[in-house]
């Protein structure tokens, strides 16, 4: 079941596909197309130049890049040089990039025209920082390097370092290895989803996120597929590429996060996608109602899964064959051990009981960068404590119920934001929703909902009445606040701390 033949150093995968399918398109964006032969040559040349410029084994290289072929090449070339690729959100504020730069200790920055100014400003205060800018990069690809690629990293050496989404505050650098990431490809994307060389993937996912790194870079590379990279998610662009395909070949796989599929439903009357066999959702909880409506309206299977950066993304996945349980994130990956542990007692939760997800397997991170205490707090005898709460039904299907730190306790009753959000999304006039707990003198905490209105006016009274039909009375939000957009990470997770800040600022302006 597990495709162990795919768990190999990226250099071996590159060289194999360069020999077997040299002229096949590997990746393309709006500016460049690269074949497997060119991808192997470009990453080798860039790796050699990095060594010539002084990159030592284990040095970090910050990638400050928009989605595109260049990002894919850099992700693969830095490990080939013996370094560690650190990818930042290109939409980050300069102060956020500065934190990642300083925390990671990166000695090099690879950047594009859109972010070159930010890189130069940061380099002004960091004399040892070398920048490979938009004019430098094509030169490095066209000029032979003095050094050959080192290709020296073992499967268990750190090859990438991605920063957590920062849903609760300042991000942490998560170590990822070739074995961990490619094990997920071998245990999930290839055998379960069926990703293979005949697939053409359309990816609007942000490449700085682990979901995209493992599926849309390493997964596509490992199996020898083709991928069209979009600069960002756009309903119109997605629909156009689904209709037209790539170089005469139909799009077969569309990965995304729940909000992307929600917006497709909102905007599109149909999917003109003759070759599309599968859509994949991960990164955030996919509401059962959204899953069912998408499949009903468009006639394309939408598979949900669960994973986090610290597990090289996937932990559980629904299968395209056999039984599926709407609203669940499926079954644990083959070869992975998952426990549900009662946070109060530290013992395994009873059948159908709620517990924190603990994971043990080859895909678990070695730890956080320069944070031994934080690493020790989440890694216990090989088990990674995710902080996510779930229930498991009698057949083993997992259903995420919330985060241990997001739990709202109202007068002694537990409220999980995800459950309330599901109810809100089932209400007419609600396009998107997020729930946070706010302090209350008598009850401890109460739930407050932020909602994005859908088509037409939002009738708050009707929404709350519908919630009262779907939820216990103590779970019904005490207040609805209209908002233009729910703040989310690149993977679709809600940035609840920003909503709490918005709420505090609003209360302060009201003098409350």
C-alpha positions as CSV (number, residue, x, y, z in Angstrom):
1,X,0.0,0.0,0.0
2,X,2.8,2.5,0.9
3,X,4.8,3.5,-2.2
4,X,8.2,3.2,-0.6
5,X,9.8,3.6,-4.0
6,X,8.9,7.3,-3.8
7,X,10.8,7.9,-0.5
8,X,14.2,8.9,-2.0
9,X,16.3,12.0,-2.0
10,X,14.9,14.7,-4.3
11,X,18.1,14.5,-6.5
12,X,17.4,10.8,-7.3
13,X,13.8,11.6,-8.2
14,X,14.8,14.5,-10.4
15,X,17.4,12.5,-12.2
16,X,15.1,9.5,-12.8
17,X,12.3,11.7,-14.3
18,X,14.9,13.6,-16.4
19,X,15.9,10.3,-17.9
20,X,12.4,8.7,-18.3
21,X,10.4,11.7,-19.3
22,X,12.9,14.5,-20.2
23,X,10.6,16.7,-22.3
24,X,7.4,16.3,-20.3
25,X,6.2,19.5,-18.6
26,X,6.8,19.3,-14.9
27,X,5.7,22.8,-13.8
28,X,4.4,25.9,-15.5
29,X,3.2,29.3,-14.4
30,X,2.2,32.5,-16.3
31,X,5.8,33.2,-17.2
32,X,7.7,30.0,-17.4
33,X,7.4,26.3,-18.3
34,X,10.0,23.8,-17.2
35,X,10.4,20.2,-18.3
36,X,11.7,17.4,-16.1
37,X,15.1,17.6,-18.0
38,X,15.2,21.4,-17.3
39,X,14.1,21.0,-13.7
40,X,17.0,18.6,-13.0
41,X,19.5,20.8,-14.7
42,X,18.3,24.1,-13.2
43,X,18.2,22.8,-9.6
44,X,21.7,21.3,-10.1
45,X,23.1,24.6,-11.5
46,X,21.4,26.7,-8.8
47,X,22.7,24.3,-6.1
48,X,26.2,24.6,-7.5
49,X,26.1,28.4,-7.5
50,X,24.9,28.5,-3.9
51,X,27.9,26.5,-2.9
52,X,30.1,28.8,-4.9
53,X,28.6,31.8,-3.1
54,X,29.6,30.2,0.3
55,X,26.5,28.3,1.4
56,X,27.6,25.6,3.8
57,X,25.8,22.5,4.7
58,X,23.0,23.3,7.1
59,X,22.9,27.0,6.2
60,X,19.4,28.5,5.8
61,X,18.1,30.2,2.6
62,X,15.0,32.3,2.9
63,X,12.6,32.1,-0.1
64,X,10.6,35.3,-0.4
65,X,8.8,34.5,-3.6
66,X,5.3,34.5,-5.1
67,X,3.9,31.2,-6.4
68,X,5.7,30.1,-9.5
69,X,8.3,27.8,-11.1
70,X,11.1,29.7,-9.4
71,X,9.8,28.8,-6.0
72,X,9.6,25.1,-6.9
73,X,13.2,25.2,-8.2
74,X,14.5,26.9,-5.1
75,X,12.6,24.5,-2.8
76,X,14.5,21.6,-4.6
77,X,17.9,23.3,-5.2
78,X,18.6,24.5,-1.7
79,X,18.6,20.9,-0.3
80,X,20.7,19.8,-3.2
81,X,23.3,22.4,-2.1
82,X,23.1,20.9,1.4
83,X,21.1,23.8,2.8
84,X,17.7,24.3,4.4
85,X,15.0,26.1,2.5
86,X,12.9,28.5,4.6
87,X,9.8,29.7,2.8
88,X,8.1,32.9,4.0
89,X,4.6,34.1,3.2
90,X,5.2,36.6,0.4
91,X,2.3,38.7,1.8
92,X,4.0,39.1,5.1
93,X,4.7,42.6,6.5
94,X,8.4,43.5,6.5
95,X,8.5,43.1,10.3
96,X,7.2,39.5,10.0
97,X,9.8,38.7,7.3
98,X,12.4,40.2,9.6
99,X,11.4,37.9,12.4
100,X,11.7,34.8,10.2
101,X,15.0,36.0,8.8
102,X,16.5,36.6,12.2
103,X,14.9,33.6,13.9
104,X,16.1,31.2,11.1
105,X,19.5,32.7,10.8
106,X,19.3,32.7,7.0
107,X,22.4,33.8,5.2
108,X,20.8,34.1,1.8
109,X,17.5,35.4,0.4
110,X,16.1,34.4,-3.0
111,X,13.5,36.9,-4.0
112,X,11.5,38.2,-7.0
113,X,10.8,41.7,-8.4
114,X,7.7,42.1,-6.2
115,X,9.7,41.6,-2.9
116,X,13.1,42.8,-3.9
117,X,12.6,46.1,-2.2
118,X,11.7,44.5,1.1
119,X,14.8,42.2,0.9
120,X,17.1,45.2,0.2
121,X,15.7,47.1,3.2
122,X,16.2,44.1,5.5
123,X,19.7,43.5,4.1
124,X,20.7,47.1,5.0
125,X,20.7,46.2,8.7
126,X,22.2,42.7,8.1
127,X,25.6,43.1,6.5
128,X,26.2,39.4,6.0
129,X,23.0,38.7,4.2
130,X,23.3,37.9,0.5
131,X,20.4,38.5,-1.9
132,X,19.7,36.6,-5.1
133,X,17.3,39.0,-6.8
134,X,15.2,39.0,-10.0
135,X,18.1,40.0,-12.2
136,X,20.5,37.5,-10.6
137,X,18.4,34.4,-10.8
138,X,18.1,34.0,-14.6
139,X,21.9,34.6,-14.8
140,X,22.6,31.8,-12.3
141,X,20.5,29.4,-14.4
142,X,22.2,30.3,-17.6
143,X,25.9,30.3,-16.4
144,X,27.6,27.1,-15.5
145,X,28.6,26.8,-11.9
146,X,32.1,25.9,-10.6
147,X,30.7,23.4,-8.2
148,X,28.5,20.4,-8.7
149,X,25.4,20.0,-6.5
150,X,26.5,18.4,-3.2
151,X,23.4,16.2,-3.0
152,X,24.6,15.3,0.5
153,X,21.5,15.4,2.7
154,X,20.3,12.1,4.0
155,X,16.6,11.4,4.2
156,X,16.5,12.2,7.9
157,X,18.4,15.5,7.6
158,X,16.4,18.7,7.8
159,X,15.8,19.9,4.3
160,X,13.0,22.5,4.8
161,X,11.9,24.8,7.6
162,X,8.4,26.2,7.4
163,X,6.9,28.6,9.9
164,X,3.7,27.7,11.6
165,X,0.6,29.7,10.6
166,X,0.8,31.8,13.8
167,X,-2.9,31.3,14.5
168,X,-2.2,32.1,18.2
169,X,0.7,34.4,17.9
170,X,4.3,34.5,16.6
171,X,5.2,31.7,14.3
172,X,7.7,28.9,15.0
173,X,10.1,27.3,12.6
174,X,9.2,23.6,12.0
175,X,11.9,21.2,10.8
176,X,10.9,18.9,7.9
177,X,12.9,16.1,6.4
178,X,12.8,14.4,3.0
179,X,11.7,11.2,4.5
180,X,8.9,12.8,6.5
181,X,7.5,14.7,3.5
182,X,7.9,12.0,0.9
183,X,6.5,9.4,3.3
184,X,3.2,11.4,3.2
185,X,3.4,11.3,-0.6
186,X,4.0,7.5,-0.5
187,X,1.3,6.8,2.1
188,X,-1.4,9.3,1.1
189,X,-1.1,11.2,-2.2
190,X,0.0,8.3,-4.4
191,X,-1.9,5.3,-3.0
192,X,-5.1,7.0,-1.6
193,X,-5.6,9.9,-4.0
194,X,-4.0,7.9,-6.9
195,X,-1.7,10.8,-7.9
196,X,0.4,9.5,-10.9
197,X,2.3,10.5,-14.0
198,X,-0.9,10.9,-16.0
199,X,-2.3,13.6,-13.7
200,X,-2.4,17.3,-14.5
201,X,-2.7,19.3,-11.3
202,X,-4.1,22.8,-11.1
203,X,-2.8,24.4,-7.9
204,X,-4.0,27.7,-6.4
205,X,-2.4,26.8,-3.1
206,X,0.3,29.1,-1.6
207,X,3.6,27.4,-1.9
208,X,4.9,28.7,1.4
209,X,2.5,26.3,3.1
210,X,3.4,22.6,3.9
211,X,0.2,21.3,2.2
212,X,1.5,22.8,-1.1
213,X,5.1,21.8,-0.5
214,X,4.3,18.1,0.1
215,X,1.5,17.7,-2.5
216,X,2.1,20.3,-5.1
217,X,5.9,20.3,-5.2
218,X,7.2,16.9,-3.8
219,X,4.1,14.9,-4.7
220,X,4.0,16.1,-8.3
221,X,7.8,15.6,-8.6
222,X,7.8,12.1,-7.0
223,X,5.2,10.6,-9.4
224,X,6.2,12.6,-12.5
225,X,3.0,14.5,-13.0
226,X,2.4,18.0,-14.5
227,X,1.2,21.0,-12.6
228,X,-0.1,24.5,-13.5
229,X,0.8,26.9,-10.7
230,X,-1.5,29.8,-10.2
231,X,-0.1,33.0,-8.6
232,X,-3.1,33.1,-6.2
233,X,-6.6,31.7,-6.0
234,X,-9.1,33.3,-8.4
235,X,-12.4,31.8,-9.2
236,X,-12.3,33.1,-12.8
237,X,-8.7,31.7,-13.4
238,X,-9.6,28.3,-11.8
239,X,-12.7,28.0,-14.0
240,X,-10.8,29.0,-17.1
241,X,-7.9,26.5,-16.6
242,X,-10.4,23.8,-15.7
243,X,-12.1,24.4,-19.0
244,X,-9.0,24.8,-21.2
245,X,-6.5,22.4,-19.6
246,X,-2.7,22.5,-20.0
247,X,-1.1,22.1,-23.4
248,X,-4.0,20.1,-24.7
249,X,-4.3,17.9,-21.5
250,X,-7.3,18.2,-19.2
251,X,-6.9,19.1,-15.5
252,X,-7.5,16.0,-13.4
253,X,-6.8,17.1,-9.8
254,X,-7.7,20.4,-8.0
255,X,-6.4,20.8,-4.5
256,X,-7.6,23.6,-2.3
257,X,-8.8,24.7,1.1
258,X,-12.5,24.9,2.2
259,X,-12.9,28.7,1.4
260,X,-11.8,28.1,-2.2
261,X,-14.5,25.5,-2.8
262,X,-17.0,27.7,-1.0
263,X,-16.2,30.6,-3.4
264,X,-16.4,28.3,-6.4
265,X,-19.9,27.3,-5.3
266,X,-20.9,31.0,-4.7
267,X,-19.7,32.1,-8.1
268,X,-20.0,29.3,-10.6
269,X,-23.2,27.7,-11.9
270,X,-21.3,24.7,-13.2
271,X,-17.8,23.3,-13.6
272,X,-16.8,22.9,-17.2
273,X,-14.0,20.5,-16.4
274,X,-14.1,17.5,-18.7
275,X,-11.1,15.6,-17.2
276,X,-11.4,16.6,-13.5
277,X,-11.6,13.4,-11.5
278,X,-11.0,14.7,-8.0
279,X,-10.9,17.8,-5.7
280,X,-8.9,17.7,-2.4
281,X,-9.5,19.8,0.7
282,X,-7.1,20.2,3.6
283,X,-5.6,22.9,5.8
284,X,-8.9,23.6,7.7
285,X,-12.1,21.9,8.6
286,X,-14.4,21.2,5.6
287,X,-18.0,21.6,6.8
288,X,-20.1,18.6,5.8
289,X,-22.8,20.8,4.3
290,X,-20.2,22.4,2.0
291,X,-18.8,19.0,1.0
292,X,-22.2,17.6,0.1
293,X,-23.4,20.7,-1.8
294,X,-20.2,20.9,-3.8
295,X,-20.5,17.3,-4.9
296,X,-24.2,17.6,-5.6
297,X,-23.9,20.8,-7.7
298,X,-20.7,20.0,-9.6
299,X,-20.7,16.2,-9.7
300,X,-17.0,16.0,-8.7
301,X,-15.8,14.1,-5.6
302,X,-14.3,16.4,-3.0
303,X,-12.1,14.5,-0.5
304,X,-11.4,16.0,2.9
305,X,-8.3,15.3,5.0
306,X,-6.5,16.5,8.1
307,X,-2.9,17.4,8.7
308,X,-0.6,20.0,10.1
309,X,2.9,21.3,9.4
310,X,4.4,19.3,12.3
311,X,3.3,16.0,10.7
312,X,4.6,17.0,7.2
313,X,0.9,17.7,6.5
314,X,-1.4,14.7,6.4
315,X,-2.5,12.6,9.3
316,X,-5.9,11.3,8.0
317,X,-7.6,11.2,4.6
318,X,-10.9,10.2,3.1
319,X,-10.6,7.6,0.3
320,X,-12.3,7.9,-3.1
321,X,-13.4,4.3,-2.8
322,X,-15.4,2.6,0.0
323,X,-17.3,4.3,2.7
324,X,-17.1,8.1,3.3
325,X,-18.4,9.9,6.3
326,X,-19.3,13.5,5.5
327,X,-17.9,15.9,8.0
328,X,-15.1,13.6,9.0
329,X,-11.5,13.9,7.8
330,X,-11.3,10.2,7.1
331,X,-9.1,7.4,8.4
332,X,-5.5,7.7,9.6
333,X,-2.9,7.1,6.9
334,X,-1.6,3.5,6.6
335,X,1.4,3.0,8.8
336,X,0.6,6.0,11.0
337,X,-0.4,5.5,14.7
338,X,-3.0,7.9,16.1
339,X,-4.3,8.2,19.7
340,X,-7.0,10.4,21.1
341,X,-5.9,11.4,24.6
342,X,-8.1,13.0,27.3
343,X,-6.3,16.3,28.1
344,X,-7.5,16.2,31.7
345,X,-6.3,12.7,32.5
346,X,-3.6,11.9,30.0
347,X,-5.3,8.5,29.2
348,X,-6.8,7.3,26.0
349,X,-10.3,8.7,25.4
350,X,-13.1,6.1,25.5
351,X,-14.9,4.9,22.3
352,X,-16.7,7.9,20.7
353,X,-15.1,10.1,23.4
354,X,-13.3,13.3,22.7
355,X,-9.5,13.6,23.0
356,X,-6.4,15.4,21.8
357,X,-4.9,13.9,18.6
358,X,-1.5,12.4,19.3
359,X,0.5,11.1,16.2
360,X,3.5,8.9,15.8
361,X,5.1,8.0,12.5
362,X,7.9,8.8,10.0
363,X,6.3,12.1,9.1
364,X,6.5,13.7,12.6
365,X,8.8,16.7,12.8
366,X,12.2,16.4,14.5
367,X,11.2,19.6,16.4
368,X,11.1,23.4,16.3
369,X,14.1,25.6,15.4
370,X,16.0,26.8,18.4
371,X,13.0,26.1,20.7
372,X,13.9,23.0,22.8
373,X,11.3,23.8,25.5
374,X,8.5,24.2,22.9
375,X,9.7,21.0,21.2
376,X,9.7,19.0,24.5
377,X,6.2,20.3,25.2
378,X,4.7,18.7,22.1
379,X,7.0,15.6,21.5
380,X,6.6,12.8,24.1
381,X,8.4,9.5,23.4
382,X,7.9,9.9,19.7
383,X,4.3,11.1,20.0
384,X,3.4,14.5,18.6
385,X,0.7,16.3,20.6
386,X,-1.3,18.2,18.0
387,X,-3.4,20.4,20.2
388,X,-6.4,19.4,18.0
389,X,-9.4,17.7,19.5
390,X,-11.3,15.0,17.7
391,X,-13.8,12.1,18.1
392,X,-13.4,8.7,16.4
393,X,-16.5,6.7,15.4
394,X,-16.8,2.9,15.7
395,X,-15.2,2.5,12.2
396,X,-12.2,4.7,13.0
397,X,-13.2,7.8,11.1
398,X,-11.9,11.0,12.7
399,X,-14.0,14.2,13.2
400,X,-12.2,17.3,14.3
401,X,-14.0,19.2,17.0
402,X,-11.7,22.0,17.7
403,X,-8.4,23.1,19.3
404,X,-7.6,22.7,23.0
405,X,-6.6,26.4,23.2
406,X,-9.8,27.5,21.3
407,X,-12.2,25.8,23.6
408,X,-14.8,28.3,25.0
409,X,-16.1,27.4,28.5
410,X,-19.4,29.1,29.2
411,X,-20.6,28.6,32.7
412,X,-18.9,25.2,32.9
413,X,-20.2,24.1,29.5
414,X,-17.7,23.4,26.7
415,X,-18.2,25.1,23.3
416,X,-16.1,24.3,20.3
417,X,-16.0,27.1,17.7
418,X,-16.1,24.7,14.8
419,X,-19.5,23.3,15.8
420,X,-21.0,26.8,16.0
421,X,-19.4,27.8,12.7
422,X,-21.0,24.8,11.0
423,X,-24.4,25.9,12.3
424,X,-23.8,29.5,11.1
425,X,-22.7,28.3,7.6
426,X,-26.0,26.4,7.4
427,X,-27.9,29.7,7.8
428,X,-29.3,31.6,4.8
429,X,-27.4,34.8,4.2
430,X,-24.1,33.7,5.8
431,X,-21.1,33.3,3.4
432,X,-18.4,32.7,6.0
433,X,-18.2,32.7,9.8
434,X,-15.8,32.5,12.7
435,X,-16.4,32.2,16.4
436,X,-14.3,33.4,19.3
437,X,-14.8,33.4,23.1
438,X,-14.8,36.7,25.0
439,X,-14.7,37.2,28.7
440,X,-17.9,37.5,30.7
441,X,-18.2,38.5,34.3
442,X,-20.8,35.9,35.2
443,X,-20.2,33.0,32.8
444,X,-16.5,33.2,32.3
445,X,-16.7,33.3,28.5
446,X,-19.4,33.6,25.8
447,X,-19.3,32.9,22.1
448,X,-19.3,35.9,19.7
449,X,-19.6,35.3,15.9
450,X,-18.1,37.2,13.0
451,X,-20.0,36.6,9.8
452,X,-19.5,37.6,6.2
453,X,-22.9,38.3,4.6
454,X,-23.8,36.3,1.5
455,X,-26.1,37.4,-1.3
456,X,-28.6,39.9,-0.1
457,X,-29.0,41.4,3.4
458,X,-28.0,39.5,6.6
459,X,-30.9,39.1,8.9
460,X,-29.2,38.6,12.3
461,X,-32.4,37.7,14.1
462,X,-33.2,35.0,11.7
463,X,-29.6,33.6,11.8
464,X,-29.6,33.5,15.6
465,X,-33.1,31.8,15.5
466,X,-31.8,29.2,13.1
467,X,-28.7,28.6,15.4
468,X,-31.0,28.1,18.3
469,X,-32.7,25.2,16.3
470,X,-29.3,23.6,15.5
471,X,-27.4,24.1,18.8
472,X,-27.9,23.9,22.5
473,X,-28.9,27.3,23.9
474,X,-25.5,27.9,25.6
475,X,-23.7,27.5,22.3
476,X,-25.7,30.2,20.4
477,X,-23.6,33.3,19.9
478,X,-24.4,36.2,22.1
479,X,-23.6,38.6,19.3
480,X,-23.2,38.7,15.5
481,X,-20.6,41.1,14.0
482,X,-20.6,41.6,10.3
483,X,-17.2,41.6,8.6
484,X,-16.0,41.9,5.0
485,X,-13.6,38.9,5.3
486,X,-12.6,36.3,7.9
487,X,-8.8,36.6,8.4
488,X,-7.2,33.3,7.6
489,X,-3.8,31.8,7.0
490,X,-2.6,30.6,3.6
491,X,-4.0,27.1,4.5
492,X,-7.4,28.5,5.4
493,X,-7.1,28.3,9.2
494,X,-8.9,31.1,11.0
495,X,-6.7,33.8,12.7
496,X,-8.8,34.0,15.8
497,X,-6.3,36.2,17.7
498,X,-6.9,38.9,15.1
499,X,-10.6,38.7,15.5
500,X,-10.2,39.1,19.3
501,X,-8.0,42.2,18.6
502,X,-10.7,43.6,16.4
503,X,-13.3,42.9,19.1
504,X,-11.2,44.6,21.8
505,X,-10.6,47.6,19.6
506,X,-14.4,47.8,18.9
507,X,-15.3,47.6,22.6
508,X,-12.6,50.2,23.4
509,X,-14.1,52.6,20.9
510,X,-17.5,52.1,22.4
511,X,-16.1,52.8,25.8
512,X,-16.9,49.4,27.1
